[in-house]
Amino acid sequence: MRADDGALLAGRLWFPEKGPGPWPVLLMRQPYGRAIASTVTYAHPGWYADRGFVVVVQDVRGCGDSEGQFRGFGQEAADGAEAVRWARRLPLGNGRVGTYGFSYQGLSQLLIATGEEPAPAGLDDPLPDCLAPAMAGLDERLHWASTGGAHWWSLGLAWALQLAAAACRRRGDDPGWWQIRRSLESGRFLEEGPALLARHDPGGMGGQWLGLDPARPGDWRIHPVAPALLRRPLLLIGGWHDPHLGGVLDLWQRAHQAGGEPQLLIGAWTHLQWRGGCDERQLAFFRRHLLGAEAPSTPLPATPAPAPDQPTAGGGPDQPAPVSSDPVLLQDLRSGFWRPWSPQARPVPLGWRLESQGLAAVRSQEGRLVAATALAGEPPSSPGEGVVVLVHDPWRPVPGRGGHLGLDAGLVERGDIDGRADVACFSSEPLATCLDLLGRPWLELGVAADQPGFDLCGALAVVSADGTRVSQISTGVLRLRGESCRQRQKLRLELQPLAATLAPGERLRLSLAGAAWPQIAVNPGDGQVPRTAPGPGHRVITLQLHLADASLGLDPLLPQGTGPQGAGPQGAGPQGAGAH
């Protein structure tokens, strides 16, 4: 494809070998190589071609065999619009175009146009007829680079170095490519990464993000998206263990505000591991909106089965997304069962208070999560009690494991982490009935430090009935800097959204620590933004956790007033932030 400025952009094309055609076109635009075609998460393009589509995977400008210089997301509006018009005119195509792809390929679909002007009709329309963006968002600070005021350290460095290695390969710098590769394989990139980026990709997008302060939102870019694009048929795809999930949920809300009716699919997936995948569900979406074909639905149980002691039992984590007419499908991240979201179901508020006699960090069983019935509209129970002191030692920072920010993302065992004396644990009593957690967990807690900077890192986990396994289901981080850190202040820590079912006999646990290395860089404790691995200048930080007014709760996954048939506040809200 020749772009408007004359640059040639290379693409690879697959088409049906049977049938007379013409066929609708599926377009993916990506920086990682058209031959790979995102097969780390999707079925091969040939699978879609065999089912009646022309598939084009295009190298974006400055990547692969496409001409020009790669400049990140900012280049995609003009090139993307031209690519859609070009795809409409392909000789094998019928003028209808759908787009798909995850991560960079997800956002590149949404940057095609930014204005309110109506799109030209026919072959001049730059907007795709339908879109299936996955694991992407519009805010570079919140959806691509940082959480709770802290950079994604291991993820951000690894991704920026991947792009830097691709740049080395493109310009024939084999020694630079090998230097980056060996640093990633050995783990030395956690210390060497910033210097490697400065040497091999000084203007790269990932490196630029690491140079910005997450506490200064005005310095970051939020990409505009055309309301007309959000009103086109959308299939939004996310994963409970993916760091971009907040971006997907934000897109859902924006599309509804623009007057669209987006579909939403959230699996028990990491960024790269979509266990079971969603290709059949995505194929049905494209057939409906590009061919007018209705697909049969796969029956779903009314409610997910209770999660057993072993999270892989029941439906299992490798259950593919079913082909369903339900506009919202959510997979339980433990049992693997899929459930529809019902806008008519009122969430049952859940909440807990925290209690300890000061030994919650010394003994993992001493801290308690006690149901706070006041959150359900009943008379208030007694407040939480106690003060727990944590000492963060930068020589041996608490590790971050699994979750949505780890290179080892997903469900993980964390019993050994909870056994450390610099991790405070608060556990519920064994459950008498099944507990269905669906929503956005949050913790409010009074905290004071002895240094002008600290991190508060939280994790939710399920303790097995026999107490031998501690399975982590959600994590969150909060970074504070400045002299106000020395004063007691009530903070709100937000954790990754989740859908998880706990079985009778299991216990819910909240764990708190002062680090999650290397998922986030260790706070130096001097009020500065950490931009290196822990070093001799990092300070020991003492945290006081005040439990008197502490509470743990769940907000709805989706905002009030959204959902099919224009559900209003009386019928809105996700099913099951409650017990059954």
MARPA-499006 format. One line per 4 residues: their letters; for each residue x, z, y of C-alpha. Coordinates in Angstrom, 3 decimals. Each point is the difference from the previous one (the first is absolute). Layout:
BEGIN
A = X,Z,Y; ...
END
This chain:
BEGIN
MRAD = 0.000,0.000,0.000; 1.341,-0.921,3.417; -0.768,2.751,2.499; -1.005,-0.696,3.579
DGAL = 3.601,0.410,1.209; 1.345,-2.397,-2.654; 1.302,2.572,-2.505; -0.616,-0.889,-3.637
LAGR = -1.540,2.793,-2.096; 0.409,-0.358,-3.769; -2.769,0.751,-2.464; -0.670,-0.303,-3.704
LWFP = -3.318,-1.324,-1.281; -1.956,0.496,-3.214; -3.178,-1.948,-0.747; -2.548,-0.319,-2.814
EKGP = 0.992,-2.429,-2.721; -3.609,-0.599,-1.023; -2.990,-1.120,1.992; -0.454,-2.580,2.717
GPWP = 0.500,2.256,3.022; 0.191,0.492,2.875; 0.442,3.767,-0.193; 0.113,2.927,2.425
VLLM = 3.455,1.199,1.011; 1.493,3.486,-0.359; 2.861,0.594,2.431; 2.696,2.683,-0.084
RQPY = 2.794,0.191,2.611; 2.972,2.272,-0.748; 3.678,0.688,0.771; 1.186,0.753,-3.555
GRAI = 0.110,-3.426,-1.621; -2.847,-2.299,-0.902; 1.053,-0.258,-3.662; -0.549,3.750,-0.496
ASTV = -3.490,-0.360,1.482; -0.608,3.777,-0.037; -0.267,0.012,-3.780; 1.198,3.617,0.113
TYAH = -3.652,0.850,0.744; -2.138,-3.131,-0.496; -0.569,-2.489,-2.791; 2.136,-3.134,0.306
PGWY = -1.441,-2.662,2.358; -0.422,-2.246,-3.032; -2.656,2.418,-1.293; -2.076,-0.558,3.141
ADRG = 0.658,-3.750,-0.123; -1.293,-0.152,-3.577; -3.231,1.514,1.304; -0.707,-2.603,2.646
FVVV = 2.188,0.620,3.044; 2.907,-1.680,1.723; 2.538,2.787,0.664; 2.684,-0.228,2.689
VQDV = 2.754,2.591,0.449; 1.959,-0.656,3.178; 3.361,1.399,1.127; -0.548,1.402,3.495
RGCG = 2.238,-1.170,2.806; 3.665,0.848,-0.533; -0.450,1.006,-3.656; 0.602,-1.836,-3.246
DSEG = 0.308,-3.702,0.745; -2.011,0.079,3.236; 1.764,-0.867,3.223; 0.283,2.206,3.067
QFRG = 0.944,3.635,0.529; -1.903,2.853,-1.604; -1.396,2.310,2.688; -2.478,2.073,-1.961
FGQE = -3.707,0.406,0.607; 0.129,-1.349,3.549; 0.544,-3.549,-1.249; -3.003,-0.167,-2.296
AADG = -2.898,-0.615,2.390; 0.942,-3.575,0.919; 1.494,-0.959,-3.370; -2.894,1.552,-1.914
AEAV = -2.672,-1.842,1.977; 1.823,-3.288,-0.488; 0.390,0.719,-3.735; -3.760,0.506,-0.411
RWAR = -0.764,-3.268,1.806; 2.645,-1.747,-2.105; -1.467,1.435,-3.213; -3.464,-1.248,0.991
RLPL = 1.386,-3.546,0.126; 1.808,-0.018,-3.348; -1.020,-3.131,-1.942; -0.944,2.068,-3.058
GNGR = -1.950,2.540,2.052; -3.649,0.000,1.020; 0.569,1.487,3.467; -0.753,3.592,-1.040
VGTY = 2.842,2.567,0.188; 0.368,3.580,-1.170; 3.079,2.165,0.508; 1.467,2.783,-2.104
GFSY = 3.123,2.131,-0.350; 1.229,3.577,0.328; 2.340,1.846,2.362; 1.619,-2.520,2.392
QGLS = -2.222,-2.679,-1.522; -2.990,2.239,0.660; 0.623,0.415,3.727; 1.049,-3.630,0.496
QLLI = -3.608,-0.988,-0.844; -1.376,2.161,2.801; 2.298,-1.195,2.787; -1.317,-3.561,0.022
ATGE = -2.029,0.388,3.189; -0.497,2.717,2.590; -2.619,-1.344,2.418; -3.782,0.223,0.180
EPAP = -0.500,-3.764,0.357; -2.101,-1.511,-2.781; 2.069,-1.843,-2.565; -0.245,-3.793,0.002
AGLD = -2.159,-1.371,-2.763; 1.159,-1.992,-2.981; 3.616,-0.929,-0.639; 1.135,1.368,3.381
DPLP = -1.089,3.557,-0.808; 3.179,2.169,-0.063; -1.798,2.947,-1.601; -0.219,0.112,-3.806
DCLA = -3.491,-0.062,-1.466; 0.714,3.284,-1.821; 2.932,2.391,-0.306; 1.303,2.495,-2.564
PAMA = 2.666,2.076,1.813; 1.600,2.729,-2.096; 2.095,3.039,0.908; 0.529,-0.736,3.685
GLDE = -1.028,1.263,3.436; 0.231,-0.881,3.680; 1.950,3.003,1.370; 3.750,-0.345,-0.583
RLHW = 0.537,3.716,0.625; -2.760,1.470,-2.181; -0.474,-2.723,-2.609; 3.534,-1.336,-0.481
ASTG = 2.714,2.436,1.003; -0.926,3.673,0.378; -2.321,2.800,-1.050; -0.695,3.243,1.831
GAHW = 2.717,-0.743,2.561; 2.705,-0.688,-2.618; 1.482,-3.349,-0.982; -0.448,-1.206,-3.560
WSLG = 3.668,0.465,-0.813; 0.593,-1.295,-3.522; -2.808,-2.573,0.130; 0.827,-1.195,3.504
LAWA = 3.713,-0.349,-0.680; -0.499,-1.730,-3.335; -2.428,-2.563,1.429; 2.114,-0.690,3.081
LQLA = 3.042,-0.513,-2.237; -1.952,-2.388,-2.228; -0.704,-2.171,3.049; 3.642,0.324,1.087
AAAC = 1.189,-1.157,-3.436; -2.318,-3.003,0.222; 1.535,-0.840,3.387; 3.501,0.246,-1.522
RRRG = -0.981,-2.351,-2.808; -1.513,-2.496,2.423; 3.184,-0.236,2.076; 2.293,-0.009,-3.055
DDPG = 1.424,3.505,0.502; 0.472,0.888,-3.674; 2.258,3.042,0.658; -2.640,1.453,2.325
WWQI = -2.728,-0.575,-2.596; 2.042,1.779,-2.674; 0.833,2.883,2.317; -3.699,0.610,0.643
RRSL = -0.933,-0.435,-3.655; 2.598,2.492,-1.244; -0.988,2.530,2.640; -3.647,-0.195,-1.093
ESGR = 0.835,0.227,-3.701; 2.295,2.999,0.450; -2.265,1.889,2.385; 2.701,0.039,2.672
FLEE = -2.356,-1.927,2.301; -1.589,3.330,0.935; 3.195,0.762,1.924; 1.433,-3.510,0.571
GPAL = -3.266,-1.783,0.790; -0.023,0.222,3.810; 3.607,-1.252,0.223; -0.721,-2.855,-2.423
LARH = -2.989,-1.069,2.074; 2.049,0.070,3.199; 2.639,-2.163,-1.675; -2.117,-2.531,-1.861
DPGG = -3.375,-0.143,1.790; 0.361,1.602,3.448; -3.199,-1.522,1.386; -2.103,0.515,-3.111
MGGQ = -3.509,1.391,0.200; 0.621,2.873,-2.431; 3.113,1.131,1.812; -1.787,-0.115,3.333
WLGL = -2.725,2.292,-1.338; 2.583,2.558,-1.136; 1.352,0.010,3.551; -3.356,0.933,1.542
DPAR = -1.399,3.507,0.338; -3.220,0.528,-2.005; -1.005,2.676,2.530; -0.218,-2.655,2.749
PGDW = -2.937,-2.251,-0.982; 0.270,-2.005,3.222; 3.300,-1.492,-1.192; -1.596,-1.500,-3.107
RIHP = -2.042,-3.116,-0.531; -3.599,-0.103,-1.204; -0.868,-3.577,-0.879; -3.242,-1.380,1.413
VAPA = -2.402,-1.695,-2.364; -2.819,-2.357,0.897; -3.469,1.537,-0.457; -1.123,-3.411,-1.258
LLRR = 2.551,0.308,-2.802; -1.249,3.486,-0.939; -3.500,-1.423,-0.284; 1.114,-2.525,-2.616
PLLL = -0.438,1.112,-3.636; 2.711,2.581,-0.696; 1.182,1.548,-3.257; 2.242,2.917,1.011
IGGW = 2.276,1.323,-2.757; 1.876,3.302,-0.006; 1.656,2.522,-2.298; -0.186,3.793,-0.060
HDPH = 3.805,0.143,-0.392; 0.734,-2.660,2.646; 1.320,0.950,3.464; -2.110,-2.718,1.666
LGGV = -3.331,1.470,-1.145; -0.716,1.348,3.469; 0.301,-3.544,1.330; -2.499,-1.312,-2.551
LDLW = -2.531,2.722,0.902; 0.553,-0.744,3.699; -0.714,-3.699,-0.636; -3.211,0.949,-1.816
QRAH = -1.182,1.945,3.042; 1.044,-2.719,2.455; -1.819,-2.667,-2.003; -3.215,2.040,0.032
QAGG = 0.319,0.598,3.731; 0.400,-3.761,0.490; -3.210,-0.661,-1.918; 1.575,-0.994,-3.311
EPQL = -0.904,1.095,-3.523; 3.380,0.541,-1.678; 0.420,0.772,-3.658; 2.469,2.719,-0.997
LIGA = 1.967,0.554,-3.180; 2.349,2.991,-0.461; 1.833,0.382,-3.291; 2.218,2.686,-1.474
WTHL = 2.896,-2.238,1.031; 3.373,0.223,1.676; 1.223,-2.665,2.387; 1.523,-2.080,-2.806
QWRG = -1.739,1.212,-3.160; -3.657,-1.033,-0.223; -0.749,1.241,-3.470; -2.627,-2.370,-1.352
GCDE = -0.123,-1.913,3.275; -2.954,-1.511,1.824; 0.350,-3.748,-0.613; -3.394,-0.467,-1.655
RQLA = -1.662,1.935,2.818; 1.868,-2.064,2.593; -0.847,-3.247,-1.804; -3.704,0.894,0.110
FFRR = 0.311,0.643,3.760; 1.549,-3.412,0.622; -2.480,-1.787,-2.249; -2.881,1.555,1.883
HLLG = 1.240,-0.789,3.488; 1.728,-3.344,-0.617; -2.223,-1.436,-2.745; -3.254,1.894,0.413
AEAP = 0.195,1.159,-3.600; -1.376,3.406,-0.971; 2.061,1.866,-2.595; -1.493,2.330,-2.606
STPL = 0.586,3.684,0.590; 1.693,2.431,-2.355; -2.198,3.086,-0.497; 1.472,3.202,1.388
PATP = -0.795,3.584,-0.991; -2.058,1.870,2.570; 2.760,2.611,0.327; 3.553,0.094,-1.328
APAP = 0.637,1.989,-3.111; 1.645,3.401,0.579; 3.751,-0.226,0.032; 1.475,1.382,-3.206
DQPT = 3.132,2.107,-0.252; 2.015,-3.190,-0.430; -0.516,-2.255,3.041; 0.550,-3.156,-2.082
AGGG = -2.951,0.667,-2.319; -3.565,-1.080,0.639; -0.056,-3.383,1.738; 3.773,-0.010,0.323
PDQP = 2.016,-1.035,3.065; 0.306,-3.650,-1.104; -3.677,-0.850,0.407; -0.315,-3.212,2.067
APVS = -2.360,-0.053,2.931; -3.416,-1.014,-1.359; -1.912,-3.010,1.266; -2.819,1.755,1.806
SDPV = -2.477,-0.676,2.771; 0.676,3.457,1.455; 1.606,-0.429,3.437; 2.262,3.042,-0.493
LLQD = 1.763,0.825,-3.271; 2.319,2.992,-0.402; 2.119,0.873,-3.030; 0.521,3.614,-1.008
LRSG = 3.758,0.434,0.205; 0.083,2.258,-3.070; -2.563,-1.323,-2.485; 0.174,-3.655,1.069
FWRP = -3.799,-0.324,0.140; -1.424,-2.190,2.778; -2.923,1.184,2.095; -2.125,-1.590,2.727
WSPQ = -0.200,1.695,3.387; -3.553,0.828,1.000; -0.779,0.283,3.732; -3.165,1.919,-0.875
ARPV = 1.871,2.881,-1.662; 0.663,2.907,2.344; 3.415,1.579,-0.547; 0.060,3.642,-1.013
PLGW = 2.505,1.738,2.318; 2.889,1.633,-1.778; 2.502,2.450,1.373; 2.426,2.723,-0.964
RLES = 1.827,2.777,1.789; 3.576,1.039,-0.794; 1.012,3.489,-1.098; 3.325,1.616,-0.895
QGLA = 1.716,3.364,0.157; 3.130,-1.808,1.192; 1.340,-1.132,-3.389; -1.580,-3.473,-0.265
AVRS = 3.463,-1.569,0.187; 1.660,2.432,-2.381; -2.663,-0.247,-2.711; -1.907,-3.273,-0.337
QEGR = -3.040,1.866,-1.397; -0.260,2.611,2.774; -1.589,-2.037,2.830; -3.721,-0.638,-0.298
LVAA = -2.434,-2.714,1.042; -3.359,1.710,0.428; -3.211,-2.008,0.488; -1.148,0.338,3.611
TALA = -3.782,-0.196,-0.314; -0.401,0.051,3.782; 0.893,-3.697,-0.051; -3.124,-0.612,-2.088
GEPP = -2.270,1.701,2.521; -0.118,3.399,-1.702; 0.965,3.334,1.558; 3.729,0.065,0.763
SSPG = 2.286,1.660,-2.487; 2.941,2.148,1.012; 2.877,-1.855,1.679; 3.192,-0.834,-1.771
EGVV = 2.697,2.576,0.225; 3.761,0.371,-0.030; 3.145,-1.559,1.405; 2.316,-2.058,-2.182
VLVH = 3.586,-0.681,1.090; 1.809,-3.172,-1.088; 3.720,-0.605,0.579; 0.960,-3.671,0.056
DPWR = 3.657,-0.591,-0.918; 1.146,-3.566,0.859; 2.762,0.265,-2.628; -2.675,0.021,-2.719
PVPG = -3.166,-1.442,1.577; -3.228,0.044,-1.978; -0.369,-3.424,-1.636; -2.927,-2.304,0.646
RGGH = -1.269,-1.549,-3.206; -2.657,-2.576,-0.854; -3.088,-0.180,2.170; -0.350,-2.864,2.504
LGLD = 3.392,0.269,1.741; 2.362,-0.022,-2.982; 1.904,-2.834,-1.610; -1.341,1.715,-3.158
AGLV = -3.552,-0.089,1.386; -2.978,1.191,-1.997; -1.042,3.016,-2.046; 2.993,2.192,-0.828
ERGD = 0.746,3.391,-1.495; 1.116,2.523,2.635; 0.065,3.308,-1.846; 3.772,0.289,0.492
IDGR = -0.351,-0.565,3.753; -2.704,2.666,0.248; 2.340,2.394,-1.783; 2.440,-0.040,2.920
ADVA = 0.075,3.005,2.328; -0.227,-2.260,3.075; -3.391,-1.403,-1.067; -3.164,2.033,0.631
CFSS = -2.803,-0.546,-2.544; -3.692,0.855,0.236; -2.155,-0.516,-3.113; -3.728,0.262,-0.623
EPLA = -1.593,1.879,-2.854; -0.654,-2.093,-3.135; -2.959,-2.271,0.686; -3.279,0.931,-1.643
TCLD = -1.416,-3.522,0.483; 1.282,-3.481,0.695; 1.335,-0.469,3.557; -0.205,-3.444,1.611
LLGR = 2.394,-0.448,2.917; -0.650,-3.064,2.155; 1.138,-0.222,3.597; 2.828,0.738,2.415
PWLE = 1.595,3.425,-0.637; 1.184,2.090,2.937; 1.618,3.379,0.529; -0.220,2.130,3.139
LGVA = 2.621,2.721,0.175; 1.781,2.194,2.501; 3.772,-0.658,-0.017; 2.987,1.266,1.979
ADQP = 3.689,-0.898,-0.444; 3.296,1.410,1.226; 1.301,-3.459,1.032; -1.298,-2.714,2.382
GFDL = -0.923,-2.281,-2.863; -1.411,0.196,-3.523; -1.953,-1.921,-2.626; -3.017,1.190,-1.954
CGAL = -0.428,-1.908,-3.275; -3.081,0.557,-2.146; -1.117,-1.046,-3.463; -3.218,0.351,-1.955
AVVS = 0.316,0.250,-3.765; -2.000,0.792,-3.117; 1.216,2.828,-2.222; -0.977,-0.551,-3.640
ADGT = -2.210,2.520,-1.772; 2.955,1.387,-1.941; 2.209,0.123,3.109; 2.743,-2.198,-1.461
RVSQ = -0.524,-3.113,2.158; -0.289,-0.445,3.762; -1.117,-3.540,0.873; 0.352,-0.960,3.664
ISTG = -2.952,-1.966,1.406; 0.550,-0.136,3.789; 2.733,0.674,2.565; 0.350,0.207,3.770
VLRL = 2.645,0.744,2.626; 0.017,1.297,3.569; 3.045,-0.015,2.310; 0.245,2.248,3.069
RGES = 2.725,-0.037,2.687; 0.544,1.927,3.215; 0.239,3.581,1.192; -3.698,0.525,-0.753
CRQR = 0.989,0.123,-3.675; 1.242,3.556,0.549; -3.508,1.146,0.946; -2.775,0.510,-2.509
QKLR = -2.357,-2.967,0.190; -2.876,-1.216,-2.101; 0.881,-3.323,-1.575; -1.946,-2.599,-1.945
LELQ = 1.735,-1.681,-2.920; -1.773,-3.090,-1.352; 0.597,-1.067,-3.596; -0.482,-3.329,-1.756
PLAA = -3.653,-0.851,-0.779; -0.946,0.391,-3.641; -2.661,-0.339,-2.668; 0.775,2.381,-2.850
TLAP = -2.141,1.876,-2.497; 1.099,3.407,-1.305; -1.277,1.365,-3.307; -1.232,3.515,-0.791
GERL = 2.912,2.348,-0.618; 2.366,-1.872,2.324; 1.113,1.384,3.361; 0.588,-1.608,3.377
RLSL = 3.329,0.839,1.653; 1.346,-0.446,3.532; 3.795,0.093,0.427; 1.842,0.227,3.338
AGAA = 3.675,-0.573,0.798; 2.338,-0.783,2.883; 1.284,-3.346,-1.360; -0.869,-2.970,-2.193
WPQI = 3.368,-1.728,-0.348; 0.545,-2.959,-0.193; -3.585,-1.060,0.657; 0.522,1.195,3.567
AVNP = 3.338,0.735,1.652; 0.893,3.689,0.141; -0.865,1.556,3.360; 3.248,1.054,1.756
GDGQ = -1.752,2.929,1.671; 1.459,-0.761,3.438; -2.998,-1.860,1.411; 1.463,-3.453,-0.578
VPRT = -1.374,-2.862,-2.096; 1.904,-0.063,-3.317; 1.703,-3.356,-0.507; 2.503,0.919,-2.716
APGP = 0.192,1.818,-3.309; 0.525,3.799,0.139; 3.339,0.831,1.615; 2.018,2.928,1.278
GHRV = -2.025,0.114,3.212; -3.294,0.658,-1.778; -1.285,3.540,0.504; -1.545,2.520,-2.332
ITLQ = -3.653,0.377,1.065; -2.191,3.017,-0.657; -3.772,-0.598,-0.019; -2.727,2.616,0.259
LHLA = -3.295,-1.132,-1.529; -2.880,2.052,1.425; -2.933,-0.045,-2.407; -2.575,1.966,1.999
DASL = -1.703,-3.127,1.346; 1.290,-2.540,-2.529; -2.427,-2.359,-1.733; 0.148,-2.975,-2.356
GLDP = -2.810,-2.561,0.092; -1.121,-3.600,-0.507; -1.240,-2.509,2.569; -2.107,-2.986,-1.115
LLPQ = 1.963,-2.989,-1.239; -2.067,-2.435,2.055; -1.478,0.741,3.429; -3.600,0.916,0.585
GTGP = -2.352,-2.868,0.724; 1.718,-2.649,-2.151; -1.004,-1.563,-3.262; -2.418,-2.552,-1.372
QGAG = -3.408,-0.586,1.607; 1.218,1.602,3.219; -0.126,3.567,-1.288; -0.145,2.404,2.918
PQGA = 1.239,3.572,0.372; -2.807,1.461,-2.135; 0.985,-2.052,-3.019; 3.674,-0.581,0.573
GPQG = 3.084,1.566,-1.467; 1.803,-0.392,-3.310; -1.327,1.278,-3.243; 1.527,3.054,-1.502
AGAH = 2.134,2.039,2.353; -1.483,2.761,-2.096; -0.580,1.487,-3.411; -2.357,-0.932,-2.823
END
